Amino acid sequence: MHQHEEDPVAAQRDRTHYLYLAVIGAVILGVTVGFVAPDFAVELKPLGTGFVNLIKMMISPIIFCTIVLGVGSVRKAAKVGAVGGLALGYFLVMSTVALAIGLVVGNILEPGSSLHLTKEVAEAGAQQADGASESTADFLLGIIPKTLVSAFTEGEVLQTLLVALLAGFALQAMGRAGEPVLRGIGHIQRLVFRILAMIMWVAPIGAFGAMAAVVGATGIDALKSLAVIMIGFYVTCALFVFVVLGALLRIVSGVNILTLLKYLGREFLLILSTSSSESALPRLIAKMEHLGVSKPVVGITVPTGYSFNLDGTAIYLTMASLFVAEAMGNPLSVAEQISLLVFMIIASKGAAGVTGAGLATLAGGLQSHRPELVDGVGLIVGIDRFMSEARALTNFAGNAVATVLVGTWTKEIDKQRVAEVLAGRVPFDEKTLVDDHAALPEPDEESDVPDQRLGKGDEKAHAGV
């Protein structure tokens, strides 16, 4: 007992280890209940929904604090622009690569050729298409919140991003007068992460409810008939992450993708059990800062990546479109595939990390190109949830890799720190989800850009806090 009292951080780490073992147990139990008592299992869905909603509640304040601290503590606005421009350029290229890979594999597999459409399935597809068609102008106008605070109350990631960037640039322009505000936001960020650490303790309940409901609703028959597209999609996502992203990460940053994914293991488990990559967004921000990427890069790359870098969703959209067209006996021509690809590049930008958003975007894309195919979306509704696991995991891996790459390109990454963290010598503090030694912004007279890397200048920061 005394040992635990002497080292509270180690004790906390032990306890969180049990928490994630409990999540694995809950997933297995959920699957079992889903098979044994499907009707009862479907009733458990609110448990999973409730947990994801609890985490979503924290996303706006976390993004706001992270971006304001990142942008506000950089002295040159051009630096933020360079990070943002690099990130967006990279996201566009990778989304296009992911969409193209989805098309190639979809054409090779021809997954939908042996399926038949029933009336119920057609109705389910039409229902998905109802709320899906959104023009580019609507999407752009949707980024502007109704009021300065409504971005937080409506939970829109892009709206929060806009308000946070404006606040960050304003604080930057205020100079010394903005320091107390920045410091206050730094403390609020710690509070928000501490609340998140408390919410994480109900993860096993959420995982149990979510998995039981899915297995209970789909049953094994639907899975058998749709196994080809599911397995094909999982394999494609794995190839994209390990071959494409892995090679990029090794060449640009010299980091092994397997060690990076191992470092993010608990986040992947969380995504797998909730099927939403948003559930791990706050933890990705904390872990990337801990890894040694500077605050501005993490603050800008991670939240924008959640709206603009959806590699898994991109692969899913093209493969699912081909699947639906073949299942309806109406395959897409090469020209139609390419125009659909261009549409999906834009449309997938709005389908940020939520279960179901991919389906709505798919329905919207087919509605605008081949309206007669929309009914076929119902074929995928049954297994969409199982595919959204792979979609969310791929999106998450893509954003983690993007953060390291952008950090490397902008020279805002501490490579020595990265090596130490990935080797397990600098463990992540699960209790607060932020490094208690992280320097809060403390502008430096001589330098244009204060050193934001975690763990540096901490005594000075604590003296000022």
N, C-alpha and C positions, 0 to 999 in steps of 0.2 A: 504493500500500500504506500509506504513512504516514497518508494521510487516514483510512483505516479505523481505524488504531490510535488516532488522536486522538479519533474519535467512535464509540465502541463501540456506542452505542445505534442510530445510523444504520446501522451495518454489520449489526446484528442484525435491524433492520427489513427491510433488503434481503433477508436470507436467508429470513425468514419469508414474504416476498413470493413467493420461488421455491417454498417449501413449498406454498402454495395453488395455484400454477400446476401443480405436480406432482399435486395432488389432482384438478384438472380433467382433466389428461392421463390419470390413473389411471381416472377414471370412464368416459371415452371408450374406453380400452383394454378395460375390463371389459365394456362393452356389446358391443364388437366380438367379444371372445372368447366371450361368451354366445351370439351368433348363429352364429359359425363352428364352435365346438366345444362344444355345449350340455352333453354328458355330462361333459367335463373341467371345464367352468365350474362345474357344481353342486358338484364336489369342492372348489372354492375357498372355499366358504361359511365354514369356520372362520377364514379370514383376517379377514373382516368381523366375525364374532362376537367374535374375540379382541380386536380394537381397541375395540369398544364396551364389552367387559367391562373392559378396562384403564381406560377413562374412568369407568365405573360404580364401579370400585374407589375412585376419588377423591371420589365425590359425597358420601358420608356425612361424611368428615372436613372437607370444604369447607363443607358446610351447617352442621355443628356449630360450626366456628370463626367463620363469618360471623354466625350468630345469637347466639352467646355474646358476641361483641364488640359486636354491635349493641345487644342488650338490656342487657348488663352495664354498658355505658358511659353509659346513660341514667339519670338520677337519679330520674325519676318513673315508677313502674310503670304509672300510668294512661296515660302517653304511648304505651307499647307496646300497651296494650289498644286505644287509639284507632286506631293504625295497623292492628292486626290486624282490628278490627271493620270499619273502612272497607274494607280489602282484601277480606274475606270477603263483605261486602254487595255490593261491586262485582262480585266473581267470580260470585255467584249470579245477579245481573241479567244479566250478559253471557252466561253459559252458557245461560240461558233464551232470550235473544235469538237466540243461535247455533242452538239446537235449533229454534226457531220458523222461522228462515230455511231451515234444512234441510228442514222439513216443507213449507213453501210451494213451494220449488223442486222437491222430490221429487214433489209432486202435479201440478205443471205439466209436468214432463218425462215422467212415467210410464216410467221407464227399463227396467223388467224385463219389459214385456209380451210381448216376442218370444222369450224364452229358454225352453229346456226342461231339465228336471232329469234327470240320469242317476244310476244306482245309486251309482257311486263318489263323485259330488258329495254325495249325501245322506249317505253315511258320513262324509265329511270334515266336514260340518256337525254331525252328531251328536257327533263327537269333540271339536269346539270347545266344545260346550255342557257337556261333562262336568265340567270344573273351574270352571265359570263362576258357578254360582248361589251367591251369598253374601248373607246377610241383612244388614240395617242393623246389627243387634246384633253380628254377627261382624265387620263392617267396623270398628265403633267399638272393640271389644275388641282388634282387630288393631293398633290404634294404640299399645297399651301393650306395650313389649318384655318378653321373659321376664326379662332382667336389665338392669342399667344399661348394660352394654357390648354386649349382643347386638344392639342397634339398629345398631351399626357393623358387626358381623360378618355380619348377614343382609341388609344393604343396603336396608332399608326406609326410604324417604324420610320418611314420616309419623312413624315411631318415632324417627328421628334428630331430627326437628323437636321432638317432645315433650321428649326428654332435653335438647336444647339450650336450649329455653325454660326448663325447670326450672333448669338450670345458670346461665343468664343472670340469672333472677330472684334466685337464691340469692346470686350474686356482687354483684348490685345491693344486696341487703339487708346484705351484709357490709361495704359501704362501703370505707373505706381499706384494710382487711385483705384485700380481694379484688383490689386493684390489681396486686400481683406476678403473680397467676394470670392476670389479663386480659392483662398485658404478655406473659407466656409464651405464651398462646394466640395473640396477635398474631404472635409469631415463628413458631409452628407453622403458622399460616395461610400465611406467606410460603414456608415449606418446602414445604407441600402444593402451592401454586401453581407453585413451581419444578419440582416433580416432574411436574405436569401439562404444563408447557411442554416437558419432555423427551418425554413420551408423544406429544405432538402430532406429533413428527417421523415417527411410523409411520403417520400418517393416510393417505398415498397407498396404502400396502399394504392397509389396512383398506377403503378406498373401492373399490379394484380388486376385492378378494375379494367384497365385498357386492354390487356391481353385476353382476359376472360370474355369480354364483350365481342372482340373481333373473332375469336375462334368460334364462339357460340353462334354468331350471326352468319359466318361464311360456311362452316362445316367443311367436310373433307372432299365432297364431290366437286364443289366449285374449284377447289385447288387442283384437283387431278386434271380437269379439262383445260385449265389455264396454266399448267405447269411449264409449258414450253416458253411462253413469253416471260414468265416469272424468272425461270432459271437463266434464260438468255439475258434478261435485264440485269440480274445480279452479276453475271459473269462480265458483262460489258462495263458495269460500274467498277468492278474490281480491276479490270484491265486499265481503265481510265486513271484510277487512283494510283495503282502501283507502277504502271508503265509510263503514262504521260506525265502525271504530276511528280512521280518519283524521280524520273530522269531530270525534269526541270529543277527540282529541289536540289538534287545532287550536283548538277552542273553549275547552277547559280550560287547556291549557298553552301555547298559541301556538306549538307545535312542528309542523313539517311532517313528516308520516309518511315521506315519501320520504327525507328527510335522515337520519331516525332509522334506517330500514332500511338505508340505505347505510353508516352507521356500523357496523352489525352484519352487514355483507356476508360477512365470513369465517365467522361463526357459521352463517349460512344455507347457505353452501357445505358446511360440515361436516355439517349436518343432512341436506342433500340427498344427500350421499354415504353417510351411515350410516343414514338413515331413522329416526333416533331423536332427539327434541328433548333427551333427557337428555344426549346427547354434548356439547351446548353450554351446559348449565346452569352449570358452573363459570365459563366465560368470560363468561356473561351477568352473573353476580354481579360479576366484576372490572370489566367494562365499564360497568355501571350506576353503580358507585361512582366510577369515573373520570369519568363524565359529570357528576357533581355532585349525585347523590341521596345523602342521608345514610345512614350505615351501618345504623341501625335499620330504616329503611324498606326498603332493599335486602335486609337480612337476614331480614326477616319476609315481605315481599311475594313475592320470587322463589321461595323454596322452597315456600311455601303455594300459590302460583300453579301450581306444577308438579303439585300434586295436586287443586286445586280450580278451576283456570281453564283447562280444556281446550276452548277454543272449536272448534278443528278436529275434535276427537274428537266433540263435541256435534253438529256439522253432519253428520259421517260417520254417527253412530248413527241419526239420523232418516232420512237419505236411504237408507242401506243397509236399514233396516227396511222402508221402502216398496218398495224394489227387490225384496227377497226375497219380500214378500207378493204382489207383482204377478207375479213370475216363477213362483210356485207357483199362480197363477190364483186367488188368495184375497185380494183387496185389503183393506186395513184400513179400517174405518169411521172417521168423524171422531171419535167418542167414544173408540174404541180408540186412535186416534193421540194424543189428548190424554192418556189415562191412561198410554200408553207414554212420552210426553214427560215426564210427572211422574216416572215410574220412572227414566228415563235421566238426569234432572237429578241424582238421588241416586247412581245406579250409576256415572255417568261420573267421579265424584269418586275412585273407586278405580283408574281406568285410567291411572295416571301414566306419561306419556311413553315407554312401552316398545313396540317393535314387537310386535304380536300382542295387546296388552292390549285394544285396541279391539274386536277380533274376539270375545274372550272375553266382554266386556261386552254386545256385540250378541247373542250366543247366549244369555246369561243373561236379557236383557230379553225376548227372544222366548219363551224357555222359560217365563217367569213369566206371559206374557200370551196367547200363542198357540202352545202346544207343538208343534202340527202344522207350524209354519213353520220349526222349528229346522233341519231337514234342508237347507233352502234356503241356509243360511249357507255351505255348501260352494261355492255359485256364486261367492261373493266371495273365497274363499280364494286363488284364482289371482291376482287383481289387488289383493288387500289391501295387498301390499307397495308397489305403485305409488301407492295412495291414501294409504298411511301417510306418504309424502313430504309431500303437501299438508297432511295432518293435523298432522304434526310442525312444519312451517313456520308454520302458522296458530297452533298452540298457543304457539310461541316468540314470534311477533309480538305475540300477545295479552298475554303476560307482560311483554314489554319495555314495551308501551304502559301496562299496568297500573301498573308501577313508577313511570313518569314521572307518571301521573295521581295516584296515592296520595301521591307526594312533593309534588306541587303542592297537593293538598287539605290536607295536614298542614303546609304551609309548610316542608318539609324538603328543599328543592331550591335549588341555587344557579343561578339563571337565567342569570346572566352567564357562569358556567362552562359551562353547557349550550350557549350560543350559541358560545363559543370552541371547544369540543370538536367540535360538529357542523360548524363552519366549517373544521375541520381544522387549527386553529392550536395545539391542545394534543394532539399525537398520543399514542396508547395504547402503552405499553411492552410489546411482545410477549414480551420476554425473561423477565420475572418474572410477568406477568399481573396484578401489583398495582403501584400507584404506589409507588415507593420513598420518595416524600415523603408517603405517607399517614400521618397522625398516628395512632399507636397510642393507645388510650384513656388520657387523662391528666386525671383529674378536676380541675375548677376550683373553687376555694374559693367564689368569689362566685356562680357561676351554678349553677342546678339542672341544666341540661343543657349539658355541654361541647360545643363546636363540633366535630362529627364530619366536617364536609365535607373531602373530600380536598384536600390542598395547602394547608390553613390551619394555622397553628401548627406547621409542620413542624420549625422549629429547636428549639422547646421540646420537641417529642416526641423528637427525636434526642438532645437533651441528656440526657433521662431514660432513653433506651433503652440 
